Amino acid sequence: MREMISRSRPTLSVLLGKVITTLLLAAPPAVAQPQQPAAATSSRDQSKAGDETNADPKAEEALQNGTSRDRLFYTLPDFLTVQNAGTLPPLTSSQKFKVVARSSFDYVEYPWYGALAGIGQAENSEPAFRQGAAGYGKRYGASFADGTIENFMTSAVLPSLLREDPRFYQSGTGTFWRRTGYAISRIFVTRTDSGHEQFNFSEVIGSGLSAGISTYTYHPRADRNLPNAATVWGTLVGYDTLTTVVKEFWPDIRRKLGHKPQHESRMP
C-alpha cells in the first residue's frame, strides 16, 4: 500500500488520514470479542473451513512460496503480509523481485495512480507540471514511478542485498494497543532471511534512497533540494507506518465487514 504516497498534497494527506483512522476504529470491537472454544467448533464447520482454504489453488501456491494472495479492502495487493511466522520458508532474491513486480504492476495500480494524478491535478500540486493533458500525464508518471521505485527499493533491492525479509508478519493476538505498537515497531525492526531480528535498513534507508532518486531526477527542478527530499522521506515512512497498522488489523476489519448480525424476532 506504499503506492498511496504523494508529495505536496496536504488535502490528500488529511483525507487518507481520516479514512485510515475510521477503519482502525472498526477494529477494536473485533479484537475484543472473546474467541470461541475449540470444542464448540463442529466437524461440519471444520470441513467447511478446510474447503475454503483449498478452494483457491493460487492462494495455496502463494502460501507454499511464503507469500500471500490477499488484498487490502479487497482491492489493493498485499502479497507480502503473512501469518505463521515460524512455518514459512525464507524468500529467495528472485521471489522478492517477482512478488514486488506482481504487486507493483497489478491491474489495480493503474486506476489508483490515475486517481492520485487527478487529485494532484485538481490541487495543482507541483505547479511546474502545469495543467491540461500534458500536466496530468506528468503527474500520473511521477506518481507511478514514486510508488514503484519505493516498492522495489524497500521490498526487493535492499532486502536482497542485506538478506532481510520484506514480509510483514501479522501478530493477530493481544490488545488493540499492543498490536498497534507491534505494527509500528515493524517499520524499524525486521526479520533477516535466517529468522533473526535486526534494524529495518530496507525500510528506513530504502525510503530515503527512493525519495532522493525521485526528487533529483524526474520531479520539477524547483523541488530538487534537500529539505524537499527529507520531507518526502518522512512522508514515505509515515504512510508506511499507517498502512502497516492497517495490515495488522485487516483480518479483523474483514471479518467485521463480512459479519451479518442475526435479528431474532420474539413474541411479546
KOLLUM-647415 format. One line per 4 residues: number of its first residue (from 1); for each residue x, y, z of N, C-alpha, C. Coordinates in Angstrom, 2 decimals, m for minus. Atoms other than C-alpha are relative to their C-alpha. Layout:
residues N
NUM) X:Y:Z:X:Y:Z:X:Y:Z | ...
end
This chain:
residues 268
1) 0.83:m1.20:0.00:0.00:0.00:0.00:0.87:1.26:0.00 | m0.89:m1.14:0.04:3.01:2.27:m0.24:m0.32:0.92:m1.17 | 0.25:m0.80:1.18:1.81:3.46:m3.62:m0.96:1.16:0.22 | 0.88:m1.12:m0.26:m0.62:5.87:m1.96:0.80:1.28:0.30
5) m0.78:m1.16:m0.34:2.29:8.22:m1.23:m0.07:1.03:m1.12 | 0.03:m1.08:0.96:2.05:11.58:m2.92:0.57:1.25:0.65 | m0.65:m1.15:m0.60:4.20:14.63:m2.33:m0.81:1.27:m0.22 | 0.58:m1.33:0.12:2.97:18.17:m1.74:m1.51:m0.03:m0.18
9) 1.45:0.08:0.11:m0.68:17.18:m1.29:m0.62:m0.02:1.38 | 0.53:0.01:m1.37:m1.89:18.25:2.16:m1.44:m0.44:0.07 | 1.40:0.39:m0.03:m5.57:17.81:1.28:m0.14:m1.51:m0.10 | 0.02:1.46:0.14:m4.98:14.22:0.18:0.48:m0.65:1.28
13) m0.51:0.58:m1.24:m2.97:13.56:3.33:m1.06:m0.02:1.08 | 1.06:m0.08:m1.01:m5.81:14.73:5.55:m1.09:m1.02:m0.30 | 1.05:0.93:0.38:m8.34:12.66:3.61:0.40:m1.43:0.31 | m0.45:1.36:m0.24:m6.28:9.48:3.79:0.12:m0.27:1.50
17) m0.09:0.17:m1.45:m5.64:10.06:7.49:m1.35:m0.28:0.62 | 1.34:0.21:m0.52:m9.35:10.29:8.18:m0.53:m1.38:m0.37 | 0.47:1.32:0.44:m10.08:7.16:6.13:0.63:m1.09:0.83 | m0.72:1.03:m0.75:m7.42:5.11:7.89:m0.45:0.00:1.47
21) 0.46:m0.08:m1.38:m8.50:6.38:11.32:m1.37:m0.64:0.17 | 1.34:0.57:m0.06:m12.11:5.45:10.60:0.05:m1.52:m0.07 | m0.10:1.45:0.15:m11.10:1.95:9.52:0.58:m0.64:1.26 | m0.60:0.54:m1.21:m8.95:1.45:12.59:m0.98:m0.02:1.16
25) 0.99:m0.03:m1.07:m11.82:2.43:14.84:m0.95:m1.19:m0.07 | 0.86:1.16:0.17:m13.70:m0.53:13.42:0.65:m1.27:0.53 | m0.72:1.20:m0.39:m11.02:m2.94:14.60:m0.16:m0.39:1.47 | 0.03:0.42:m1.40:m11.16:m2.81:18.44:m1.15:m0.89:0.39
29) 1.07:0.91:m0.38:m14.64:m4.36:18.76:0.27:m1.43:m0.45 | m0.28:1.33:0.51:m13.49:m7.24:16.61:1.10:m0.67:0.81 | m1.09:0.56:m0.79:m10.30:m7.66:18.65:m0.48:m0.39:1.38 | 0.43:0.22:m1.36:m12.16:m7.51:21.93:m0.94:m1.18:0.16
33) 0.93:1.11:m0.09:m14.54:m10.29:21.08:0.70:m1.24:0.50 | m0.63:1.22:m0.49:m13.75:m13.46:23.04:m0.05:m1.09:m1.05 | m0.07:1.10:0.94:m12.66:m16.41:21.00:m0.82:m1.18:0.50 | 0.79:1.17:m0.34:m14.92:m19.42:20.91:0.91:m1.18:0.31
37) m0.81:1.18:m0.29:m13.56:m22.59:22.47:0.08:m0.92:m1.21 | m0.20:0.88:1.14:m12.15:m25.08:20.03:m1.05:m1.10:m0.03 | 0.96:1.09:m0.03:m14.62:m27.71:21.20:m1.33:0.39:m0.57 | 1.29:m0.46:0.50:m17.52:m25.54:20.12:m0.09:m0.03:m1.51
41) m0.01:0.05:1.46:m16.47:m25.81:16.50:m0.38:m1.40:m0.46 | 0.48:1.29:0.47:m18.38:m28.57:14.79:0.89:m0.53:m1.11 | m0.77:0.62:1.08:m16.82:m31.03:12.38:m0.43:0.55:m1.35 | 0.50:m0.57:1.25:m19.02:m29.54:9.68:0.67:1.35:m0.27
45) m0.67:m1.28:0.16:m17.53:m26.09:10.31:1.46:m0.18:m0.36 | m1.38:0.26:0.32:m14.03:m27.53:10.26:0.16:m0.44:m1.43 | m0.06:0.45:1.38:m14.72:m29.26:6.98:m0.20:1.15:m0.96 | 0.25:m1.15:0.85:m16.11:m26.06:5.53:1.21:0.91:m0.06
49) m1.20:m0.83:m0.03:m13.04:m24.13:6.67:1.10:m0.59:m0.85 | m1.01:0.67:0.81:m10.80:m26.72:5.06:m0.27:0.16:m1.47 | 0.34:m0.16:1.42:m12.69:m26.49:1.80:0.31:1.41:m0.46 | m0.27:m1.37:0.38:m12.37:m22.69:1.84:1.49:0.24:m0.17
53) m1.43:m0.17:0.08:m8.64:m22.93:2.45:0.54:m0.54:m1.31 | m0.51:0.64:1.20:m8.15:m25.24:m0.52:m0.77:0.40:m1.25 | 0.83:m0.35:1.14:m10.67:m23.53:m2.76:0.78:0.77:m1.05 | m0.76:m0.82:0.93:m8.11:m21.22:m4.36:1.40:m0.59:m0.18
57) m1.31:0.61:0.22:m5.13:m23.10:m5.88:1.12:1.04:0.01 | m1.02:m1.04:0.03:m3.27:m19.81:m6.41:0.36:0.45:1.41 | m0.27:m0.37:m1.39:m3.66:m18.89:m2.74:0.83:m1.07:0.69 | m0.77:1.10:m0.60:m2.37:m22.33:m1.72:1.44:0.02:m0.50
61) m1.35:m0.07:0.57:0.59:m21.96:m4.08:0.78:1.16:0.61 | m0.65:m1.16:m0.60:1.36:m18.49:m2.72:0.43:m0.29:1.43 | m0.32:0.33:m1.37:1.25:m19.82:0.84:1.22:m0.91:0.07 | m1.14:0.90:0.04:3.69:m22.58:m0.04:1.29:0.75:m0.35
65) m1.16:m0.80:0.37:6.01:m19.97:m1.55:0.34:1.07:1.04 | m0.27:m0.95:m1.06:5.82:m17.89:1.61:m0.54:1.39:m0.23 | 0.61:m1.31:0.25:3.73:m15.04:0.20:m1.51:m0.12:0.19 | 1.44:m0.03:m0.20:0.04:m14.15:0.11:m0.70:0.41:m1.29
69) 0.83:m0.48:1.11:m2.80:m13.51:m2.34:m1.03:1.00:0.50 | 1.00:m0.87:m0.63:m4.63:m11.16:0.00:0.03:1.40:m0.62 | 0.11:m1.38:0.48:m5.84:m7.67:m0.92:m0.66:0.84:1.08 | 0.58:m0.90:m0.98:m6.46:m4.79:1.46:m1.29:0.60:m0.55
73) 1.32:m0.49:0.41:m10.12:m3.81:1.29:m0.43:m0.62:m1.32 | 0.37:0.80:1.17:m10.46:m6.48:m1.42:0.52:0.57:m1.31 | m0.49:m0.62:1.23:m8.57:m4.31:m3.92:1.52:0.11:m0.04 | m1.43:m0.27:0.06:m5.02:m3.16:m3.11:0.82:m1.25:0.33
77) m0.79:1.21:m0.23:m2.48:m6.00:m3.42:0.81:0.08:1.28 | m0.69:0.06:m1.29:m0.99:m7.06:m0.09:0.69:m1.34:0.11 | m0.56:1.34:0.16:1.11:m10.03:m1.11:1.16:m0.31:0.94 | m1.12:0.23:m0.91:3.87:m9.57:1.48:m0.43:0.07:1.47
81) 0.50:0.08:m1.38:1.64:m9.69:4.57:m0.42:m1.43:0.27 | 0.20:1.42:m0.24:1.60:m13.15:6.11:m0.17:m0.28:1.48 | 0.07:0.49:m1.36:0.98:m15.16:9.25:0.93:m1.22:0.10 | m0.79:1.23:m0.18:2.59:m18.34:10.64:1.49:0.26:m0.15
85) m1.39:m0.42:0.13:5.99:m16.76:11.19:0.98:m1.15:0.09 | m0.96:1.06:m0.20:7.62:m19.97:12.31:m0.02:m1.10:m1.04 | 0.13:1.11:0.94:6.50:m22.14:9.41:0.28:0.39:m1.45 | m0.20:m0.43:1.38:7.17:m20.04:6.30:1.47:m0.06:m0.39
89) m1.39:0.04:0.46:10.32:m20.57:4.24:0.50:1.40:m0.33 | m0.53:m1.31:0.39:12.67:m17.63:3.57:m0.20:0.22:m1.50 | 0.16:m0.33:1.41:12.24:m15.82:0.26:1.37:0.14:m0.65 | m1.23:m0.22:0.77:14.97:m16.00:m2.36:m0.05:1.39:m0.62
93) m0.03:m1.30:0.66:16.08:m12.84:m4.14:m0.95:0.03:m1.19 | 0.90:0.08:1.14:14.18:m13.99:m7.21:m1.45:0.13:0.43 | 1.37:m0.08:m0.50:10.99:m14.43:m5.19:m0.34:1.41:0.47 | 0.23:m1.37:m0.47:11.37:m10.98:m3.62:m0.31:0.92:m1.18
97) 0.22:m0.85:1.17:11.63:m9.32:m7.02:m1.31:m0.35:m0.71 | 1.21:0.42:0.69:8.80:m11.37:m8.50:m1.26:0.47:0.71 | 1.21:m0.38:m0.72:6.29:m10.67:m5.74:m0.17:1.52:0.00 | 0.10:m1.46:0.07:7.13:m6.94:m5.76:m0.46:0.44:m1.38
101) 0.44:m0.34:1.35:6.74:m6.81:m9.53:m1.47:m0.32:m0.19 | 1.41:0.38:0.11:3.42:m8.65:m9.29:m0.89:1.00:0.70 | 0.78:m0.98:m0.74:2.22:m6.15:m6.72:0.04:1.37:m0.68 | m0.16:m1.35:0.55:3.61:m3.00:m8.39:m0.73:0.19:m1.32
105) 0.65:m0.11:1.31:2.11:m3.78:m11.79:m1.33:m0.74:m0.03 | 1.32:0.59:m0.10:m1.13:m5.25:m10.57:m1.02:0.90:m0.70 | 0.98:m0.77:0.76:m4.20:m4.18:m12.56:m0.64:1.13:0.80 | 0.61:m1.03:m0.84:m5.49:m2.16:m9.59:0.86:1.27:0.04
109) m0.88:m1.14:m0.14:m2.44:0.09:m9.58:m0.25:1.09:m1.04 | 0.13:m0.98:1.09:m3.19:1.78:m12.91:m1.12:1.00:0.26 | 1.02:m1.00:m0.35:m6.54:3.36:m11.96:0.31:0.70:1.32 | m0.35:m0.63:m1.27:m5.18:4.01:m8.46:0.91:1.20:m0.23
113) m0.89:m1.12:0.30:m2.33:6.14:m9.79:m0.72:1.05:m0.84 | 0.79:m0.96:0.75:m4.80:7.73:m12.20:m0.80:0.90:0.92 | 0.75:m0.78:m0.98:m6.89:8.83:m9.22:0.92:0.96:0.74 | m0.95:m0.88:m0.69:m3.82:10.20:m7.40:0.42:1.15:m0.90
117) m0.38:m1.06:0.93:m2.79:12.11:m10.51:m1.13:1.00:m0.17 | 1.15:m0.90:0.12:m6.31:13.51:m10.80:m0.12:0.93:1.19 | 0.04:m0.83:m1.20:m6.22:14.74:m7.20:1.11:1.04:m0.05 | m1.10:m0.94:0.12:m2.82:16.29:m7.80:m0.28:1.08:m1.03
121) 0.38:m0.97:1.03:m4.15:17.97:m10.93:m0.99:1.02:0.57 | 1.01:m0.90:m0.57:m7.12:19.40:m9.03:0.62:0.95:1.01 | m0.65:m0.83:m1.01:m4.85:20.69:m6.24:1.15:0.82:m0.59 | m1.13:m0.65:0.68:m2.24:21.89:m8.77:1.29:m0.22:0.77
125) m1.24:0.34:m0.69:0.47:20.11:m6.82:1.14:0.03:m1.01 | m1.17:m0.17:0.86:3.94:20.73:m8.22:m0.40:0.80:m1.25 | 0.52:m0.84:1.09:2.78:23.67:m10.40:0.83:m0.04:m1.27 | m0.84:0.06:1.20:5.73:23.23:m12.76:m0.49:m1.02:m1.00
129) 0.59:0.97:0.93:3.86:20.26:m14.23:m1.10:0.63:m0.85 | 1.07:m0.73:0.67:1.13:22.72:m15.25:m1.28:m0.83:m0.09 | 1.30:0.64:0.14:m2.42:21.80:m16.21:m0.13:m0.65:m1.38 | 0.24:0.62:1.29:m4.02:20.09:m19.20:0.41:m1.46:m0.03
133) m0.31:1.42:0.16:m3.43:16.61:m20.57:1.47:m0.29:0.27 | m1.44:0.21:m0.21:0.34:17.03:m20.53:0.34:0.02:1.49 | m0.25:m0.06:m1.44:0.33:18.04:m16.86:m0.52:m1.22:0.72 | 0.55:1.21:m0.62:m1.92:15.13:m15.94:0.92:m1.19:m0.28
137) m0.89:1.11:0.35:0.37:12.74:m17.80:1.28:0.01:0.83 | m1.22:m0.10:m0.81:3.41:14.04:m15.94:m0.27:m0.42:1.45 | 0.34:0.37:m1.38:1.66:13.68:m12.59:m0.26:m1.50:0.11 | 0.25:1.45:0.00:0.50:10.18:m13.48:1.33:m0.77:m0.02
141) m1.28:0.68:0.10:4.00:9.12:m14.50:0.82:0.14:1.26 | m0.77:m0.22:m1.23:5.56:10.68:m11.40:m0.56:m0.82:1.15 | 0.63:0.78:m1.07:3.04:9.03:m9.06:0.32:m1.48:m0.15 | m0.28:1.41:0.26:3.53:5.63:m10.70:1.46:m0.31:0.32
145) m1.42:0.23:m0.24:7.32:5.97:m10.59:0.33:0.07:1.48 | m0.27:m0.12:m1.43:7.32:7.13:m6.95:m0.34:m1.29:0.74 | 0.42:1.21:m0.69:5.35:4.12:m5.77:0.80:m1.22:m0.39 | m0.71:1.18:0.49:7.15:1.58:m7.94:1.44:m0.03:0.49
149) m1.39:m0.06:m0.46:10.65:2.76:m7.04:0.09:m0.35:1.48 | m0.07:0.31:m1.43:9.91:2.66:m3.32:m0.32:m1.45:0.28 | 0.32:1.41:m0.18:8.29:m0.75:m3.57:1.22:m0.88:m0.24 | m1.16:0.84:0.34:11.37:m2.21:m5.26:1.17:0.25:0.95
153) m1.13:m0.29:m0.87:13.91:m0.42:m3.06:m0.19:m0.61:1.38 | 0.22:0.45:m1.38:12.29:m1.35:0.27:m0.35:m1.47:0.12 | 0.48:1.38:m0.11:10.97:m4.82:m0.58:0.72:m0.99:m0.90 | m0.70:0.93:0.89:13.29:m6.26:m3.23:1.50:0.27:m0.06
157) m1.42:m0.28:0.21:16.60:m4.49:m3.87:0.79:m0.10:1.31 | m0.74:0.05:m1.26:17.80:m3.80:m0.32:m0.22:m1.29:0.78 | 0.14:1.28:m0.68:16.21:m6.92:1.21:0.86:m1.11:m0.62 | m0.85:1.00:0.64:18.13:m8.98:m1.36:1.46:0.23:0.35
161) m1.40:m0.31:m0.30:21.42:m7.18:m0.75:0.33:m0.24:1.47 | m0.24:0.08:m1.45:21.06:m7.15:3.05:m0.53:m1.28:0.62 | 0.58:1.27:m0.45:19.32:m10.54:3.30:m1.04:0.22:1.10 | 1.09:m0.28:m0.91:16.32:m9.07:5.07:m1.31:m0.52:m0.57
165) 1.30:0.52:0.40:12.79:m10.43:4.98:m0.97:1.16:m0.16 | 0.88:m1.15:0.22:10.44:m7.86:3.38:m1.44:m0.21:0.45 | 1.38:0.29:m0.36:7.28:m9.56:4.67:m0.37:0.61:1.35 | 0.55:m0.43:m1.27:5.07:m8.18:7.41:m0.78:m1.17:0.61
169) 0.64:1.12:m0.68:4.05:m10.87:9.90:m1.04:0.54:0.97 | 1.07:m0.42:m0.90:0.69:m10.16:11.50:0.12:m0.73:1.33 | m0.04:0.66:m1.31:0.64:m10.82:15.23:m1.35:m0.67:0.28 | 1.34:0.59:m0.12:m3.14:m11.37:15.40:m0.47:m0.26:1.41
173) 0.40:0.25:m1.39:m3.19:m11.58:19.21:0.35:1.21:0.86 | m0.28:m1.08:m0.93:m3.21:m9.20:22.15:m1.02:1.12:m0.09 | 0.91:m1.13:m0.01:m4.95:m5.94:22.89:0.20:0.86:m1.24 | m0.07:m0.90:1.16:m5.62:m3.28:20.29:1.30:0.80:0.03
177) m1.18:m0.85:m0.08:m2.83:m1.05:21.56:1.29:m0.80:m0.08 | m1.20:0.84:0.11:m0.35:m3.90:21.88:0.27:m0.35:m1.46 | m0.17:0.33:1.42:m0.96:m4.91:18.27:0.38:1.23:m0.81 | m0.37:m1.24:0.68:m0.76:m1.28:17.15:1.49:0.31:0.21
181) m1.41:m0.22:m0.29:2.60:m0.91:18.89:0.89:m0.97:m0.75 | m0.77:0.99:0.74:3.82:m4.12:17.31:0.12:0.40:m1.46 | m0.01:m0.37:1.42:2.83:m2.95:13.82:0.91:1.20:m0.26 | m0.86:m1.17:0.16:4.53:0.42:14.27:1.47:m0.38:0.13
185) m1.39:0.40:m0.21:7.70:m1.25:15.53:0.60:m0.69:m1.21 | m0.52:0.73:1.16:7.99:m3.27:12.32:0.60:0.93:m1.05 | m0.64:m0.95:0.90:8.96:m0.10:10.47:1.50:0.07:0.31 | m1.38:m0.13:m0.44:12.20:m0.11:12.47:0.66:m1.34:0.33
189) m0.53:1.33:m0.31:12.61:m3.82:13.25:m0.52:m0.99:m1.03 | 0.43:0.99:0.98:12.53:m6.61:10.70:0.71:m1.31:0.24 | m0.64:1.30:m0.08:13.49:m10.23:10.28:1.08:m0.11:m1.08 | m0.96:0.35:1.04:16.53:m11.46:8.45:m0.49:m1.27:m0.68
193) 0.38:1.23:0.69:16.30:m14.33:6.00:0.21:m1.22:0.89 | m0.26:1.12:m0.90:17.65:m16.56:8.76:m0.94:m0.02:1.21 | 0.99:0.00:m1.07:14.81:m15.57:11.13:0.33:0.85:1.19 | m0.36:m0.87:m1.12:16.66:m13.18:13.46:m0.58:1.39:m0.23
197) 0.49:m1.37:0.10:15.53:m9.64:14.20:1.16:0.98:m0.04 | m1.00:m1.04:0.07:17.52:m6.54:13.31:m0.65:1.30:m0.45 | 0.51:m1.29:0.44:17.12:m2.87:12.42:m0.45:m0.10:m1.46 | 0.58:0.10:1.33:14.97:m2.43:9.31:0.68:0.98:m0.96
201) m0.73:m0.86:0.93:17.58:m0.94:6.99:m0.74:0.16:m1.31 | 0.69:m0.04:1.29:15.50:m1.79:3.93:m1.09:1.06:m0.02 | 1.08:m0.99:m0.06:12.57:0.36:5.04:0.55:1.41:0.15 | m0.47:m1.35:m0.33:14.42:3.33:6.52:0.93:0.54:m1.09
205) m0.93:m0.47:1.02:17.30:3.57:4.05:m0.63:m0.07:m1.39 | 0.65:0.13:1.30:15.23:2.32:1.11:m0.94:1.15:m0.30 | 0.90:m1.14:0.18:12.63:5.05:1.64:0.80:1.27:m0.29 | m0.84:m1.16:0.24:15.40:7.64:1.81:0.59:0.01:m1.40
209) m0.54:0.09:1.36:17.01:6.41:m1.39:m1.09:0.28:m1.04 | 1.10:m0.23:0.92:13.63:6.39:m3.11:m0.34:1.48:m0.10 | 0.30:m1.43:m0.01:12.95:9.97:m2.03:1.06:0.78:m0.75 | m1.08:m0.69:0.70:16.36:11.06:m3.31:m0.04:m0.22:m1.49
213) 0.03:0.31:1.43:16.05:9.29:m6.64:m1.12:0.77:m0.69 | 1.14:m0.67:0.64:12.60:10.69:m7.39:0.15:1.52:0.03 | m0.11:m1.46:m0.13:13.34:14.21:m6.12:1.00:0.58:m0.98 | m1.09:m0.57:0.80:16.55:14.68:m8.08:0.03:m0.51:m1.44
217) 0.01:0.46:1.39:15.52:13.04:m11.36:m1.19:0.54:m0.78 | 1.12:m0.32:0.88:12.01:13.36:m12.81:m1.01:0.99:0.59 | 0.89:m1.04:m0.55:10.29:15.81:m10.43:0.53:1.37:m0.39 | m0.41:m1.33:0.45:10.38:19.55:m11.23:1.28:0.49:0.66
221) m1.27:m0.51:m0.52:13.71:21.31:m10.81:m0.17:0.86:1.25 | 0.23:m0.87:m1.15:12.19:23.75:m8.33:m0.08:m0.80:1.30 | 0.14:0.84:m1.20:11.64:20.82:m5.94:1.26:m0.79:0.32 | m1.21:0.80:m0.19:15.15:19.42:m6.23:0.92:0.65:1.04
225) m0.82:m0.51:m1.09:16.54:20.35:m2.85:m0.09:m0.97:1.17 | m0.10:0.93:m1.11:17.50:18.57:0.33:m1.21:0.06:0.94 | 1.19:m0.03:m0.89:14.61:19.85:2.52:m1.20:m0.73:m0.60 | 1.13:0.68:0.61:12.05:18.59:0.00:0.22:m1.51:m0.01
229) m0.30:1.44:m0.02:13.79:15.21:m0.28:m0.21:m0.57:1.40 | 0.18:0.46:m1.38:13.82:14.94:3.52:m1.47:m0.07:0.37 | 1.44:0.02:m0.26:10.12:15.82:3.67:m0.66:m1.20:m0.63 | 0.56:1.18:0.70:9.28:13.16:1.10:0.41:m1.28:0.72
233) m0.48:1.16:m0.76:11.40:10.65:3.04:m0.86:m0.22:1.24 | 0.83:0.13:m1.19:9.49:11.36:6.23:m1.43:m0.39:m0.33 | 1.36:0.34:0.41:6.18:11.17:4.37:m0.11:m1.48:m0.37 | 0.00:1.42:0.38:7.07:7.77:2.92:m0.02:m0.90:1.24
237) m0.06:0.81:m1.22:7.99:6.35:6.32:m1.29:0.13:0.80 | 1.23:m0.22:m0.74:4.92:7.91:7.91:m1.17:m0.78:m0.58 | 1.09:0.74:0.62:2.49:6.43:5.40:0.22:m1.50:0.10 | m0.28:1.43:m0.16:4.23:3.07:5.55:m0.38:m0.46:1.41
241) 0.38:0.33:m1.38:3.69:3.14:9.31:m1.50:m0.16:0.12 | 1.46:0.07:m0.05:m0.03:3.84:8.92:m0.52:m1.24:m0.70 | 0.51:1.14:0.75:m0.53:1.18:6.29:0.40:m1.32:0.65 | m0.38:1.21:m0.72:1.38:m1.38:8.37:m0.99:m0.28:1.13
245) 1.02:0.17:m1.04:m1.09:m0.79:11.21:m1.29:m0.53:m0.62 | 1.19:0.49:0.69:m3.95:m1.28:8.75:0.16:m1.48:m0.37 | m0.25:1.40:0.35:m2.36:m4.54:7.58:m0.17:m0.92:1.20 | 0.13:0.81:m1.20:m2.23:m5.80:11.15:m1.46:m0.27:0.33
249) 1.40:0.14:m0.38:m5.94:m5.21:11.68:m0.92:m0.35:m1.16 | 0.87:0.31:1.14:m7.19:m6.00:8.18:m0.80:m1.29:0.18 | 0.82:1.19:m0.21:m8.26:m9.58:9.11:m1.20:0.28:0.90 | 1.10:m0.35:m0.90:m10.39:m8.12:11.94:m1.03:0.87:m0.72
253) 0.90:m0.87:0.76:m11.83:m5.42:9.70:m0.77:m0.81:m1.03 | 0.66:0.84:1.01:m12.58:m8.01:7.02:m1.10:m0.84:0.62 | 1.03:0.78:m0.67:m14.44:m10.20:9.49:m1.18:0.88:0.40 | 1.06:m0.91:m0.41:m16.37:m7.19:10.74:m0.85:0.42:m1.21
257) 0.74:m0.39:1.20:m17.31:m6.10:7.22:m0.86:m1.14:m0.53 | 0.75:1.15:0.51:m18.45:m9.62:6.37:m1.00:m0.55:0.98 | 0.91:0.51:m1.03:m20.40:m10.13:9.59:m1.42:0.50:m0.25 | 1.40:m0.35:0.16:m24.13:m10.17:9.16:m0.75:m0.34:1.28
261) 0.69:0.28:m1.27:m25.91:m9.80:12.50:m1.34:m0.66:m0.21 | 1.27:0.73:0.10:m28.82:m12.12:13.06:m1.00:0.65:0.96 | 1.04:m0.63:m0.81:m32.00:m10.44:14.29:m1.08:m1.03:0.30 | 1.00:0.99:m0.40:m34.28:m12.69:16.27:m1.33:0.70:0.33
265) 1.34:m0.56:m0.27:m37.99:m11.94:16.30:m0.62:m0.78:1.14 | 0.59:0.66:m1.18:m39.60:m12.63:19.66:m1.40:0.54:0.22 | 1.38:m0.39:m0.30:m43.25:m12.60:20.52:m0.05:0.64:1.38 | 0.11:m0.63:m1.32:m44.15:m10.25:23.40:m0.70:m0.94:0.98
end
